[in-house]
Amino acid sequence: MPLSPPLSGASAAPRYRDLLRTPEFTPLFLAGSAQVAAQTIAGLGLATLVFRATGSPLLSALAMFGPSLAQLLGATTLLSAADRLPPRTALAVVAVVFAAGTALQAVPGMPLGAAFGLLAVLGVVGSLGGGVRLGLLGEIVPRERYLLGRAVMNMAVGLCQIAGFAAGGVLLTVLSPRGTLLAGAALYLLAALLHRFGLTARPPRAAGRPSPAETWRTNARLLADRPRRLLYLALWVPNGLVVGCEALFVAYAPDRAGLLFACAAVGMLAGDTVVGRFVPERLRARLAAPLQLLLAAPYLLFALGTGLPPMAAAAAVAVSAVGYGASLLYQERLLARVPEESSGHALGLHGSGMLACQGLAAALAGGLAQLTSPATAMALLAVASLAVTAALTAGLSSAAPRSPRTARRRTA
């Protein structure tokens, strides 16, 4: 994949404007933003509903991040469809399914088991939607501008999470957790409409019939290459463990969870802005590992437990989230190592594996918090993330981006 030239100085602003003028990028951007806001608002509403009903840190963490666990099932069965379905139809249908599932979770008297069952279904469907969306982005935006396009999408995630958690906090006060869930369902419907009427009909990127067997074969090819395998691990594990820390915000500080989530979104927005716009090409390969170390290190402060002042906790969360910018750098390397016709599958595998690790980490975090305390569990997960990053750093040097000519010749 051709690497973007340094995004600094006067050339950066026109490139952002050009990106937003690219046909179909804006509706894809707006639809994705609406889905992030929906997920944020609905997740906060369901986690609060579950915590009020059970008082369990584990169940509240799973309520917010549990769908990520089901991504693993989708990644091993449905992902071959990411390049073999018409993108516009697939994205619109996925958004409608999320709207219906979220609305059902708001039904009074919904059994806890049924609510978690719906979360599992949505997680499986979400694994397909992520691959379709990222593959379509690679079609809409030229490959040499993929990093910039992905950075802008990530920046939207940060902004929508900030707005979503703020709005979710207000909705929880003004309405109720169930009313907050219905607001999330409405935003999912808006995303479906933006996909259906904002995107043009495109044929699938790859021929053939999707199947679990084809999904397994492509996954095996993608993971057989050692540098690619290390890139996937770097994208999945360190970040997932830190998301496990975030999954405990509701249990750690029920009255300030929305603020902590918003601080994390602010930090992620700052990190993606810096990496996407200001980091020159010559520094990208060297900056990824330090950013992932930054992602985990601030959570060591939570070892102080109740001795950590609230503002210090919020600052630590914000500084930590700057490290999420490392994912952009690793995604750029990954895209350079896969053929275009498999880009949706490869990026979908990244997304599904990342979310599955987040769900596993949320479950681990909840279990540790049950045995110790939410603050202690956060510190332990931070230590684990630092250890994994350190272990992967040496091997990742062999996964440096290849030249554009080599990247085009390489097959999965």
Summary of the structure (lengths in Angstrom):
residues: 412
radius of gyration: 20.0
end to end distance: 13.9
largest distance: 58.8
contacts: 1618
relative contact order: 0.17
helix: 84%
strand: 0%
